[in-house]
Amino acid sequence: MLLGVNGISDYDGLHSGKYNDEVQLYAFDILADNGEDVRKLPLSMRKLNLERLLVRRASGIFVAPFETGEIGPDLFRAACNMGLEGLVSKHGGRWYGAGPCSHWIKVKNPQHPAYRRVQDQF
């Protein structure tokens, strides 16, 4: 991820390759831990394992912050007001599965340039 001066992701800057020395890694999930497949563990447990693993992380590597509870609509409104791309909501008690599923929901801000790029594809 490349953060702009406003603290918001700068995807165009990231893809340009001009700022590679400023790129940071934000880890959202962990699928394997010390060679063990942990995809069948619930997301809440995987998040704890990820935090434990990265407690003494190298510079430029962060555990992505996450919120819990029934706050989706308010959090989405706040993300849109900040000009963010959108949100991904995941059920904390569910395992990891590749591909589309009913317990992961991605909602995009219709005012964000990324939303328009998706629309332009159709």
N, C-alpha and C positions, 0 to 999 in steps of 0.2 A: 504494500500500500504506500502511496505517496500522499502526504498531507500538504495541502496548500497553506498559505499564510493564515487563512481563516480557520484552519483545523479540520477542514472537510476534504475528503478524498479527491484527488486530482487524477482522474483516470486518463485524461488526454496527456498529461505530463508523464504519467507512468508509462504509457504505451510509446511515448516519443523516445524513451531511452536516454534522454538528456540529463536526467536526475538520478541515475542509478545509485549514486553514492548516498542518496537521501532516502532510499526505499526502506521501509520497515515491514517486518513480517508480523501479522496479527493471526494467531492461531485460534480457530473457532471450535475445533473438535479434535479428538484423537481416536484413531481407528486401530492402531496397534501400539502396544507398550512393551518394550523390552522383548520384541519378537512374538508377543502373544496377541492374537486377534481379539480385540475388545469390542467389536461392532455389536455384539449381542447384549452388551451391558446397556442399561438405560442412559440417556443423555446426561442426566444429573450426575451419575457416577463417572461417566467419561469426562465431564467438565472438572470434577474434583481431581481425577487422575492427571488431567492436563495441567491444572494449577500446580499440583505436586511436582510434576516433571519439570516445569519451567520456573520453579521458585528461584533457582540460581541461574537464570537464563543469561545468554550472551546479550550484549548491547544490540539494540535494534530488533529484538524478538519480544513480543508481548502476547499475553492472553487477552483475547478480545473480551471486552466487558459484555455482560448480558443481564437482562432483567427477568424476573420471574413473577408470576401472578396474572391476574385478569386485567392487564393494562394495555392490551393491544391497540384499541382505537386511539387512546390518548397518546401513546408512544408513537403511533404512526403519524398523527397530526403534528406532533412535535418534530418528528423527523422531516416531514414535508416543509414545515415552517423554517427549519434550518437549511433547507435546500438539499437534503440528502436524497440518495437514489431510492431508498425504500427500506423495507424490513424483511427479514426471514423469521418466521415464528415456528418454533419446534416444540413438540410435546416432550416435557422433561422425563417422562417415564418410558419413553419408547426407545427401541434399539435403532441402529443405523441401517438403512437399506438404500442401495443405489437406485437411481431413477426416481421418477415421480411417485409420490405417495401421499396419503391423506393426512399424515401427521406433520408434514412440513408445508408451510404456506408462505409463498413469496409475494409480497405486495409492493408494487412500484409506484413512486410518486409521479403522477401524470405530468407534472411541470418540469421534471428533470430531463436533461438531454438524453440520458440513457433510455428513457421511455420512448422518446421520439425515434431513436435509432432502431428500436424494436419494431415500432409501427412502420418505419420506412422499408423494412424487410418484406412487408406483405403488400 
